[in-house]
């Protein structure tokens, strides 16, 4: 359980230093923990899937480790914003968002997690998200019945040139077609819009694949 202990220790120290407005010490603690646990150089952005793989080595503590790590990246993003580096903060917070989304996909759900997730979604508006985060964001919106937002994210996923996206988009519209009219309306789409969306998706995704 070394990873769990180190992340918990780092998060506690970061919150302590941040509360004292000792931002340099808070960020130094974050960088030290990321170097020790993930081999990252100071200031380097990790690969999202690699973060998941390392956390998964302590499977019994996996959800807690993901939440702690997400909180660490969220705190780092806040510090970067306080320093006026909004671009770096957006990239850091995108990682935090992806980790929170991964936890929610594992059916570990709480109001606190949802609130943190929604706050980060607002903060990273306009940021080009890593492909794994985009995929999880689409699933998040779909699971919450926010189909119009999920459709918007689907096109963000298309922009990443991920080879899986054309078929995944077709499957998305097939799932929507199976919903009742009331469910679709509650999710921000009419049945006509779903059918139009599916036809447009076939056209756009085919063009993208041929480029």
C-alpha positions as a Markdown table, in Angstrom:
| # | Residue | x | y | z |
|---|---|---|---|---|
| 1 | Unk | 0.0 | 0.0 | 0.0 |
| 2 | Unk | 3.0 | 2.3 | -0.5 |
| 3 | Unk | 1.3 | 4.3 | -3.2 |
| 4 | Unk | -1.9 | 4.9 | -1.1 |
| 5 | Unk | 0.2 | 6.1 | 1.8 |
| 6 | Unk | 2.4 | 8.4 | -0.3 |
| 7 | Unk | -0.6 | 10.0 | -2.1 |
| 8 | Unk | -2.5 | 10.5 | 1.2 |
| 9 | Unk | 0.6 | 12.1 | 2.8 |
| 10 | Unk | 1.2 | 14.3 | -0.2 |
| 11 | Unk | -2.4 | 15.5 | -0.4 |
| 12 | Unk | -2.4 | 16.3 | 3.3 |
| 13 | Unk | 0.8 | 18.3 | 3.0 |
| 14 | Unk | -0.4 | 20.2 | -0.1 |
| 15 | Unk | -3.6 | 21.2 | 1.7 |
| 16 | Unk | -1.6 | 22.3 | 4.7 |
| 17 | Unk | 0.8 | 24.5 | 2.7 |
| 18 | Unk | -2.0 | 25.8 | 0.5 |
| 19 | Unk | -3.9 | 26.9 | 3.6 |
| 20 | Unk | -0.9 | 28.9 | 4.7 |
| 21 | Unk | -0.5 | 30.3 | 1.1 |
| 22 | Unk | 2.9 | 28.7 | 0.8 |
| 23 | Unk | 2.3 | 27.7 | -2.8 |
| 24 | Unk | 5.9 | 27.0 | -3.7 |
| 25 | Unk | 6.1 | 24.4 | -0.9 |
| 26 | Unk | 2.7 | 22.9 | -1.9 |
| 27 | Unk | 3.8 | 22.5 | -5.5 |
| 28 | Unk | 7.2 | 21.1 | -4.5 |
| 29 | Unk | 5.4 | 18.5 | -2.5 |
| 30 | Unk | 3.2 | 17.6 | -5.5 |
| 31 | Unk | 6.2 | 17.3 | -7.8 |
| 32 | Unk | 8.1 | 15.2 | -5.2 |
| 33 | Unk | 5.2 | 12.8 | -4.9 |
| 34 | Unk | 4.7 | 12.5 | -8.7 |
| 35 | Unk | 8.4 | 11.8 | -9.2 |
| 36 | Unk | 8.5 | 9.2 | -6.4 |
| 37 | Unk | 5.3 | 7.4 | -7.4 |
| 38 | Unk | 5.3 | 7.8 | -11.2 |
| 39 | Unk | 8.8 | 8.7 | -12.2 |
| 40 | Unk | 7.8 | 12.1 | -13.6 |
| 41 | Unk | 10.2 | 15.0 | -14.0 |
| 42 | Unk | 9.3 | 18.3 | -12.4 |
| 43 | Unk | 6.6 | 20.0 | -14.5 |
| 44 | Unk | 6.1 | 17.1 | -16.9 |
| 45 | Unk | 2.6 | 16.0 | -17.8 |
| 46 | Unk | 2.1 | 12.3 | -17.4 |
| 47 | Unk | 0.3 | 9.9 | -19.8 |
| 48 | Unk | -3.3 | 9.4 | -18.5 |
| 49 | Unk | -3.3 | 5.6 | -19.2 |
| 50 | Unk | 0.0 | 5.2 | -17.4 |
| 51 | Unk | -1.4 | 6.9 | -14.3 |
| 52 | Unk | -4.2 | 4.4 | -14.3 |
| 53 | Unk | -1.9 | 1.5 | -14.8 |
| 54 | Unk | 0.3 | 2.5 | -11.8 |
| 55 | Unk | -2.7 | 3.1 | -9.6 |
| 56 | Unk | -4.1 | -0.3 | -10.5 |
| 57 | Unk | -1.1 | -2.1 | -9.1 |
| 58 | Unk | -2.7 | -1.5 | -5.7 |
| 59 | Unk | -6.1 | -2.8 | -6.7 |
| 60 | Unk | -7.6 | -2.9 | -3.2 |
| 61 | Unk | -7.0 | 0.8 | -2.9 |
| 62 | Unk | -7.6 | 1.8 | -6.5 |
| 63 | Unk | -10.7 | 4.0 | -6.2 |
| 64 | Unk | -9.2 | 5.9 | -3.2 |
| 65 | Unk | -5.9 | 6.3 | -5.0 |
| 66 | Unk | -7.6 | 7.7 | -8.1 |
| 67 | Unk | -9.5 | 10.2 | -6.0 |
| 68 | Unk | -6.4 | 11.3 | -4.1 |
| 69 | Unk | -4.4 | 11.6 | -7.3 |
| 70 | Unk | -7.2 | 13.6 | -8.9 |
| 71 | Unk | -7.3 | 15.9 | -5.9 |
| 72 | Unk | -3.6 | 16.4 | -6.1 |
| 73 | Unk | -3.8 | 17.4 | -9.8 |
| 74 | Unk | -6.8 | 19.6 | -9.0 |
| 75 | Unk | -4.8 | 21.4 | -6.3 |
| 76 | Unk | -1.8 | 21.8 | -8.7 |
| 77 | Unk | -4.1 | 23.3 | -11.3 |
| 78 | Unk | -5.4 | 25.8 | -8.8 |
| 79 | Unk | -1.9 | 26.8 | -7.8 |
| 80 | Unk | -1.0 | 27.3 | -11.5 |
| 81 | Unk | -4.1 | 29.5 | -12.0 |
| 82 | Unk | -3.1 | 31.6 | -9.0 |
| 83 | Unk | 0.3 | 32.1 | -10.7 |
| 84 | Unk | -1.5 | 33.2 | -13.9 |
| 85 | Unk | -0.6 | 30.2 | -15.9 |
| 86 | Unk | -4.0 | 29.3 | -17.2 |
| 87 | Unk | -2.7 | 27.1 | -20.1 |
| 88 | Unk | -0.8 | 24.8 | -17.8 |
| 89 | Unk | -3.6 | 24.8 | -15.3 |
| 90 | Unk | -6.1 | 23.6 | -18.0 |
| 91 | Unk | -3.9 | 20.7 | -18.9 |
| 92 | Unk | -3.3 | 19.7 | -15.3 |
| 93 | Unk | -7.0 | 20.0 | -14.5 |
| 94 | Unk | -7.9 | 17.9 | -17.6 |
| 95 | Unk | -6.0 | 15.0 | -15.9 |
| 96 | Unk | -7.8 | 15.5 | -12.7 |
| 97 | Unk | -11.1 | 15.5 | -14.6 |
| 98 | Unk | -10.2 | 12.2 | -16.3 |
| 99 | Unk | -9.4 | 10.6 | -13.0 |
| 100 | Unk | -12.6 | 11.7 | -11.4 |
| 101 | Unk | -14.6 | 10.4 | -14.4 |
| 102 | Unk | -12.8 | 7.0 | -14.2 |
| 103 | Unk | -13.8 | 6.7 | -10.5 |
| 104 | Unk | -17.4 | 7.5 | -11.4 |
| 105 | Unk | -17.4 | 4.9 | -14.2 |
| 106 | Unk | -16.4 | 2.4 | -11.6 |
| 107 | Unk | -19.7 | 3.1 | -9.8 |
| 108 | Unk | -18.0 | 4.9 | -6.9 |
| 109 | Unk | -20.5 | 7.8 | -6.8 |
| 110 | Unk | -21.0 | 10.6 | -4.3 |
| 111 | Unk | -22.3 | 14.2 | -4.5 |
| 112 | Unk | -18.8 | 15.4 | -3.7 |
| 113 | Unk | -17.3 | 13.6 | -6.6 |
| 114 | Unk | -20.0 | 14.8 | -9.0 |
| 115 | Unk | -19.6 | 18.4 | -7.8 |
| 116 | Unk | -15.8 | 18.2 | -8.2 |
| 117 | Unk | -16.2 | 16.7 | -11.7 |
| 118 | Unk | -18.7 | 19.4 | -12.8 |
| 119 | Unk | -16.4 | 22.2 | -11.5 |
| 120 | Unk | -13.5 | 20.8 | -13.5 |
| 121 | Unk | -15.7 | 20.5 | -16.6 |
| 122 | Unk | -16.3 | 24.2 | -16.4 |
| 123 | Unk | -12.7 | 25.0 | -15.7 |
| 124 | Unk | -11.4 | 23.1 | -18.7 |
| 125 | Unk | -13.9 | 24.6 | -21.1 |
| 126 | Unk | -12.0 | 25.4 | -24.3 |
| 127 | Unk | -9.1 | 23.0 | -23.4 |
| 128 | Unk | -8.2 | 20.3 | -25.8 |
| 129 | Unk | -8.7 | 17.2 | -23.7 |
| 130 | Unk | -6.7 | 14.0 | -24.0 |
| 131 | Unk | -8.5 | 11.3 | -25.9 |
| 132 | Unk | -9.0 | 9.0 | -22.9 |
| 133 | Unk | -10.6 | 11.9 | -21.0 |
| 134 | Unk | -12.9 | 12.8 | -23.9 |
| 135 | Unk | -14.2 | 9.2 | -24.1 |
| 136 | Unk | -14.9 | 9.2 | -20.4 |
| 137 | Unk | -16.6 | 12.6 | -20.5 |
| 138 | Unk | -19.0 | 11.3 | -23.2 |
| 139 | Unk | -19.9 | 8.3 | -21.1 |
| 140 | Unk | -20.4 | 10.6 | -18.1 |
| 141 | Unk | -22.9 | 12.8 | -19.9 |
| 142 | Unk | -24.7 | 9.8 | -21.4 |
| 143 | Unk | -25.0 | 8.1 | -18.0 |
| 144 | Unk | -26.5 | 11.2 | -16.6 |
| 145 | Unk | -29.0 | 11.5 | -19.4 |
| 146 | Unk | -27.4 | 14.7 | -20.8 |
| 147 | Unk | -27.6 | 13.5 | -24.4 |
| 148 | Unk | -27.1 | 16.9 | -26.1 |
| 149 | Unk | -23.9 | 17.5 | -24.2 |
| 150 | Unk | -22.7 | 13.9 | -24.9 |
| 151 | Unk | -23.3 | 14.5 | -28.7 |
| 152 | Unk | -21.1 | 17.7 | -28.5 |
| 153 | Unk | -18.3 | 15.7 | -26.8 |
| 154 | Unk | -18.6 | 13.0 | -29.5 |
| 155 | Unk | -17.5 | 15.5 | -32.1 |
| 156 | Unk | -14.6 | 16.6 | -29.8 |
| 157 | Unk | -13.6 | 12.9 | -29.8 |
| 158 | Unk | -13.8 | 12.9 | -33.6 |
| 159 | Unk | -11.3 | 15.8 | -33.7 |
| 160 | Unk | -8.7 | 13.6 | -31.9 |
| 161 | Unk | -8.6 | 11.3 | -35.0 |
| 162 | Unk | -9.0 | 8.2 | -32.7 |
| 163 | Unk | -9.6 | 5.2 | -35.0 |
| 164 | Unk | -12.3 | 3.9 | -32.7 |
| 165 | Unk | -14.5 | 6.9 | -32.9 |
| 166 | Unk | -16.5 | 6.3 | -36.1 |
| 167 | Unk | -18.0 | 2.9 | -34.8 |
| 168 | Unk | -18.3 | 4.3 | -31.3 |
| 169 | Unk | -20.4 | 7.2 | -32.7 |
| 170 | Unk | -22.7 | 4.8 | -34.5 |
| 171 | Unk | -23.2 | 2.8 | -31.4 |
| 172 | Unk | -23.9 | 6.0 | -29.5 |
| 173 | Unk | -26.7 | 7.0 | -31.8 |
| 174 | Unk | -28.1 | 3.4 | -31.7 |
| 175 | Unk | -28.3 | 3.6 | -28.0 |
| 176 | Unk | -30.1 | 6.9 | -28.2 |
| 177 | Unk | -32.6 | 5.5 | -30.8 |
| 178 | Unk | -33.5 | 2.8 | -28.3 |
| 179 | Unk | -34.5 | 5.5 | -25.7 |
| 180 | Unk | -38.1 | 6.6 | -25.2 |
| 181 | Unk | -39.2 | 10.0 | -26.6 |
| 182 | Unk | -39.6 | 11.3 | -23.1 |
| 183 | Unk | -36.0 | 10.3 | -22.2 |
| 184 | Unk | -34.6 | 11.9 | -25.3 |
| 185 | Unk | -36.5 | 15.1 | -24.6 |
| 186 | Unk | -35.3 | 15.2 | -21.0 |
| 187 | Unk | -31.8 | 14.8 | -22.4 |
| 188 | Unk | -32.0 | 17.7 | -24.7 |
| 189 | Unk | -32.7 | 15.9 | -28.0 |
| 190 | Unk | -35.8 | 15.0 | -30.0 |
| 191 | Unk | -36.1 | 11.8 | -31.9 |
| 192 | Unk | -35.9 | 13.7 | -35.1 |
| 193 | Unk | -32.6 | 15.3 | -34.0 |
| 194 | Unk | -31.2 | 11.9 | -33.1 |
| 195 | Unk | -32.0 | 10.6 | -36.6 |
| 196 | Unk | -30.6 | 13.7 | -38.2 |
| 197 | Unk | -27.5 | 13.4 | -35.9 |
| 198 | Unk | -26.9 | 9.8 | -36.9 |
| 199 | Unk | -27.1 | 10.7 | -40.6 |
| 200 | Unk | -24.7 | 13.6 | -40.2 |
| 201 | Unk | -22.4 | 11.4 | -38.1 |
| 202 | Unk | -22.2 | 8.8 | -40.9 |
| 203 | Unk | -21.3 | 11.6 | -43.4 |
| 204 | Unk | -18.8 | 13.4 | -41.2 |
| 205 | Unk | -17.1 | 10.4 | -39.8 |
| 206 | Unk | -16.7 | 8.8 | -43.2 |
| 207 | Unk | -15.1 | 12.0 | -44.5 |
| 208 | Unk | -12.8 | 12.1 | -41.6 |
| 209 | Unk | -11.7 | 8.5 | -42.1 |
| 210 | Unk | -11.0 | 9.2 | -45.7 |
| 211 | Unk | -8.7 | 12.2 | -45.1 |
